[in-house]
């Protein structure tokens, strides 16, 4: 399946009144591994963010995170999603919107998350595993952060 997200973005008209600038189903869907699809909803490249201008920042080319800024992304993990052990240099606020998923940490630690659960991911090495029968959709806000001490371990694999 492919994630579908209605994206509504506000701003100001020429008179300075609040208006809806964008109301659409997100178009910039990407997949960086089998069984996962994602769309960037919005990004900022400064902190604090700059709310002036009319540019659609969802089209900005970003990696997992954006140095000095934020990324708001929604990801759908299908059952059996390919593993991707990784760590980001960000603090990630995550809300499970639908389905269920397991987050695997080092040394066999796992936590099961379901719709309505929230997670604060503080730059730790992790992997997402969907053992269920339906996709899991998670909204992430990734805020650039100083890297956590990795204790000399590799950042892209357990062990």
Phi, psi and omega per residue, in radians:
X1 nan 2.902 3.102
X2 -2.209 2.340 -3.113
X3 -1.049 2.419 3.053
X4 -2.219 2.131 -3.082
X5 -2.319 2.194 2.996
X6 -1.381 2.236 -3.070
X7 -2.054 2.100 3.108
X8 -2.069 2.159 -3.099
X9 -2.182 2.267 3.133
X10 -1.716 2.934 3.099
X11 -2.987 -2.663 -3.111
X12 -2.243 2.555 3.038
X13 -1.529 -3.085 -3.096
X14 -1.105 -0.374 3.120
X15 -1.565 -0.023 -3.132
X16 1.474 0.234 3.119
X17 -1.607 2.526 3.111
X18 -1.181 2.309 3.138
X19 -2.489 2.865 2.987
X20 -1.478 2.128 3.141
X21 -1.640 -0.594 -3.130
X22 -2.391 2.335 3.023
X23 -2.554 1.760 -3.021
X24 -2.745 2.905 2.920
X25 -1.462 2.201 -3.090
X26 -0.924 2.400 -3.077
X27 -1.854 -0.402 -3.028
X28 -1.526 1.156 -3.123
X29 -1.529 2.293 3.103
X30 -2.279 2.783 3.054
X31 -2.383 2.132 3.129
X32 -1.847 0.107 3.049
X33 -2.908 2.675 3.132
X34 -1.043 2.308 3.078
X35 1.603 0.056 3.110
X36 -2.322 2.360 3.016
X37 -2.320 2.517 -3.047
X38 -2.439 2.692 2.995
X39 -2.384 2.442 3.059
X40 -1.511 2.184 -3.140
X41 -1.516 -0.740 -3.103
X42 -2.850 2.702 3.032
X43 -2.410 2.752 2.944
X44 -2.299 2.593 3.139
X45 -1.979 0.156 3.080
X46 -2.407 2.824 3.044
X47 -2.455 2.084 0.050
X48 -1.180 2.796 -3.113
X49 -1.199 2.703 3.101
X50 -1.867 1.993 -3.110
X51 -1.564 0.100 3.110
X52 -1.454 2.853 3.098
X53 1.534 2.956 -3.091
X54 -2.094 0.127 -3.098
X55 -1.124 2.443 3.059
X56 -1.497 1.733 -3.034
X57 -1.360 -0.024 3.086
X58 -1.234 -0.314 -3.113
X59 -1.566 -0.057 3.109
X60 -1.095 2.372 3.091
X61 -1.291 2.075 -3.134
X62 -2.343 2.714 2.957
X63 -1.502 -2.561 3.101
X64 -1.101 -0.723 3.116
X65 -2.200 3.102 3.141
X66 -2.265 1.967 -3.113
X67 -0.939 2.244 3.123
X68 1.325 0.172 -3.065
X69 -2.570 -2.696 -3.093
X70 -2.368 2.720 3.035
X71 -2.344 2.226 3.037
X72 -1.879 2.007 -3.018
X73 -2.340 2.535 3.025
X74 -2.040 2.283 -3.108
X75 -2.176 2.416 3.014
X76 -1.904 2.141 3.095
X77 -1.835 1.999 3.126
X78 -1.346 2.768 3.034
X79 -0.961 2.361 3.139
X80 1.330 0.310 3.141
X81 -0.849 2.436 3.124
X82 -1.058 2.437 -3.131
X83 -1.170 2.576 3.046
X84 -2.613 1.556 3.100
X85 -1.301 2.207 -3.062
X86 -2.732 2.968 3.035
X87 -2.488 2.461 3.099
X88 -2.021 2.644 3.061
X89 -1.583 1.153 -3.109
X90 -2.696 2.902 2.893
X91 -1.826 2.210 -3.027
X92 -1.969 2.213 3.034
X93 -1.784 2.124 -3.057
X94 -2.192 2.446 3.073
X95 -2.230 2.135 3.088
X96 -1.361 2.033 -3.096
X97 -1.511 -0.656 3.120
X98 -2.726 2.738 3.127
X99 1.364 -2.898 -3.140
X100 -2.431 2.697 -3.115
X101 -2.736 2.704 3.035
X102 -1.906 2.360 3.024
X103 -1.834 2.089 -3.124
X104 -1.705 2.271 3.053
X105 -1.937 -3.122 3.137
X106 -1.103 2.778 3.073
X107 1.044 0.533 3.041
X108 1.374 0.106 3.114
X109 -1.288 2.306 3.082
X110 -2.350 2.639 3.017
X111 -2.304 2.359 3.135
X112 -1.664 2.233 -3.140
X113 -2.093 2.515 3.107
X114 -2.353 3.002 -3.085
X115 -0.849 2.276 -3.136
X116 1.686 -0.297 3.111
X117 -1.324 2.632 3.093
X118 -2.145 2.687 -3.091
X119 -2.429 2.425 2.950
X120 -1.958 1.910 -3.099
X121 -1.723 1.970 -3.003
X122 -1.811 1.014 3.041
X123 1.201 0.495 3.141
X124 -1.629 2.722 3.055
X125 -1.216 2.273 -3.092
X126 -2.706 2.973 3.117
X127 -2.573 2.548 3.108
X128 -1.815 2.307 -3.127
X129 -2.267 2.089 3.067
X130 -1.810 1.800 3.138
X131 -1.650 0.021 -3.086
X132 -1.429 -2.904 -3.122
X133 -1.917 -0.093 -3.140
X134 -2.246 2.739 3.100
X135 -1.091 2.701 3.038
X136 -2.012 2.249 3.138
X137 -1.964 2.237 -3.126
X138 -2.243 2.350 3.017
X139 -1.683 2.260 -3.132
X140 -2.103 2.361 2.893
X141 -2.007 2.018 -3.100
X142 -1.857 2.121 -3.108
X143 -1.968 2.198 3.141
X144 -0.900 2.402 -3.110
X145 -2.547 2.818 3.026
X146 -1.176 2.455 -3.130
X147 -1.071 2.509 3.039
X148 -1.334 2.674 3.059
X149 -1.127 2.180 -3.086
X150 -1.628 -0.037 3.098
X151 1.072 0.444 3.104
X152 1.404 0.048 -3.111
X153 -1.494 2.730 3.050
X154 -1.146 2.634 -3.071
X155 -1.694 -0.111 -3.093
X156 -2.092 0.186 3.090
X157 -2.718 2.667 3.075
X158 -1.368 2.623 3.016
X159 2.091 nan nan
